[in-house]
C-alpha cells in the first residue's frame, strides 16, 4: 500500500509541478508538458514492478501510436478557446480527439497496426 501511495504522490506531483511552471511561463510549461515525462514515469513504474520487457516495450510502442491522433487537439484548443470558452472547447477537443483516434485506428489497421 505504501508503494501505491508513493506512486500516486510522485505522479500527481509531476502534474502539479507542470501546472505551476505553466502559470509562470507559457513556453516553459508547454515544453515540460510536451516531454514524455508521464510515459517515462509509467515505464519506470512498470520496470520497478517487474513487468516483462515485452509489456514495457508494448507500452512505449502503443503510446507512440496513440500520441499521433491527439496532435490536432493542440491546434484546435487554442483556436476555439476564445470563441467558445473553456468547457465547450474542452468537450469539443475531446470529441475531435476521439474521432481522430477512430479514423487513425482504421487507417493504421490497413498497415498491420491494430490500435483497437
C-alpha positions as CSV (number, residue, x, y, z in Angstrom):
1,X,0.0,0.0,0.0
2,X,2.9,2.4,0.7
3,X,4.2,1.8,-2.8
4,X,0.9,2.7,-4.3
5,X,0.6,5.9,-2.3
6,X,4.2,6.8,-3.3
7,X,3.3,6.2,-7.0
8,X,0.3,8.4,-6.7
9,X,2.1,11.2,-4.9
10,X,5.0,11.3,-7.4
11,X,2.8,11.1,-10.4
12,X,0.4,13.8,-9.0
13,X,3.5,15.9,-8.1
14,X,4.5,15.9,-11.7
15,X,1.1,17.3,-12.8
16,X,1.2,20.0,-10.1
17,X,4.8,20.9,-11.0
18,X,3.9,21.3,-14.7
19,X,0.8,23.4,-13.9
20,X,2.8,25.6,-11.5
21,X,5.6,26.2,-14.1
22,X,2.9,26.9,-16.8
23,X,1.5,29.7,-14.5
24,X,4.8,31.5,-14.7
25,X,5.8,30.7,-18.3
26,X,3.6,29.5,-21.1
27,X,6.5,28.4,-23.2
28,X,8.4,26.5,-20.4
29,X,5.2,25.0,-19.1
30,X,4.3,23.8,-22.6
31,X,7.8,22.5,-23.2
32,X,7.8,20.5,-20.0
33,X,4.3,19.2,-20.6
34,X,5.3,18.1,-24.1
35,X,8.2,16.0,-22.7
36,X,7.2,12.4,-22.3
37,X,7.5,12.6,-18.5
38,X,4.4,10.6,-17.7
39,X,5.4,7.9,-20.2
40,X,8.9,7.7,-18.8
41,X,7.4,7.6,-15.3
42,X,5.0,4.9,-16.3
43,X,7.8,2.8,-18.0
44,X,9.8,3.2,-14.7
45,X,6.8,2.0,-12.6
46,X,6.4,-1.0,-14.9
47,X,10.1,-1.9,-14.7
48,X,10.2,-1.4,-10.9
49,X,7.1,-3.6,-10.6
50,X,8.9,-6.4,-12.5
51,X,6.7,-6.3,-15.6
52,X,8.1,-8.1,-18.6
53,X,10.3,-6.4,-21.2
54,X,7.6,-7.2,-23.7
55,X,4.9,-5.4,-21.6
56,X,7.2,-2.3,-21.2
57,X,8.1,-2.2,-24.9
58,X,4.5,-2.6,-25.9
59,X,3.5,0.3,-23.7
60,X,6.1,2.5,-25.4
61,X,5.1,1.3,-28.8
62,X,1.4,2.0,-28.3
63,X,2.0,5.3,-26.7
64,X,3.7,6.4,-29.9
65,X,0.7,5.5,-32.0
66,X,-1.8,7.0,-29.5
67,X,0.0,10.3,-29.4
68,X,-0.4,11.0,-33.2
69,X,-4.2,11.3,-33.3
70,X,-4.1,13.7,-30.2
71,X,-2.0,16.3,-32.0
72,X,-4.9,18.1,-33.8
73,X,-6.3,18.9,-30.4
74,X,-3.3,21.1,-29.6
75,X,-4.1,23.2,-32.6
76,X,-7.9,23.2,-32.2
77,X,-7.9,24.1,-28.5
78,X,-6.2,27.5,-28.7
79,X,-8.3,28.3,-31.8
80,X,-11.6,27.5,-30.1
81,X,-10.9,28.8,-26.6
82,X,-11.6,32.5,-27.2
83,X,-14.6,31.7,-29.3
84,X,-16.4,29.0,-27.2
85,X,-15.0,29.3,-23.6
86,X,-13.1,26.7,-21.7
87,X,-15.6,23.9,-21.1
88,X,-17.1,23.8,-24.6
89,X,-13.6,23.9,-26.0
90,X,-12.5,21.1,-23.8
91,X,-15.5,19.0,-24.8
92,X,-15.0,19.7,-28.5
93,X,-11.4,18.9,-28.2
94,X,-12.2,15.5,-26.6
95,X,-14.8,14.7,-29.3
96,X,-12.4,15.7,-32.1
97,X,-9.6,13.6,-30.5
98,X,-11.9,10.5,-30.2
99,X,-12.9,10.9,-33.9
100,X,-9.3,11.4,-35.0
101,X,-8.3,8.4,-33.0
102,X,-11.0,6.2,-34.5
103,X,-10.1,7.3,-38.1
104,X,-6.4,6.9,-37.4
105,X,-7.0,3.4,-36.0
106,X,-8.9,2.4,-39.1
107,X,-6.1,3.7,-41.4
108,X,-3.4,2.1,-39.4
109,X,-5.2,-1.2,-39.4
110,X,-4.5,-1.3,-43.2
111,X,-0.8,-1.2,-42.3
112,X,-1.0,-4.0,-39.8
113,X,-1.1,-1.8,-36.7
114,X,-4.1,-2.7,-34.5
115,X,-4.9,0.1,-32.1
116,X,-8.3,-1.1,-31.0
